[in-house]
Amino acid sequence: MDGNVEVEIWRAVPGYPRLEISNEGRLRALKRDGSGWFEPRVGTPPSARYPMVSVWNGEAYTTKRVHELVARAWHGEPPPGSLVRHIDHDPQNWRPDNLAYGTYAQNARECVAAGRHAHAKLKPEQVSEMRRTFKPEHGAIKELCKRFSVSRWTIRYALSGRSFKDVSPPKAERYRTALS
């Protein structure tokens, strides 16, 4: 038998007396009569980006974002003015090791740098393709602007690595002449 078997560990969520969350990101709630546990239904409403769950707070049921409950259980109370960040930018991944508290500004910078914010003009796959195929010739930037319907500055920032820092690294020397 393998000695590296990971054991699922459960922790109570502060402020929610009948709710526990595991290190695997699973939720369980104590039945009203205390006779056992059940898995609460997690869903993502059409107007929401993050999965939600209805939980008992000791007085009434309330709807909460799952990642916020996981962070409370595994990382403690949030510092004032903070939010829960998804390290991999995936709102469906609420495992404790993928969550961290941070500031709104920090979260916004990380999302912009990763090209994963609601108003991103390019997708990471487009930037990767652009960086692979770009040849610093006369008119190349203008051609990319037309192709992706973005400004020359958006193209320059994407090619140079000023934006989309986590996408296949740019080769600065390759773009230097075309971007200057």
PyMOL commands that set and color helices and strands:
alter all, ss='L'
color gray80, all
select helices_A, chain A and resi 66-75+96-98+104-114+124-133+140-148+152-160+172-179
alter helices_A, ss='H'
color red, helices_A
select strands_A, chain A and resi 10-13+16-22+27-30+37-38+42-43+52-56+61-65+82-86+99-103
alter strands_A, ss='S'
color yellow, strands_A
deselect
rebuild
show_as cartoon
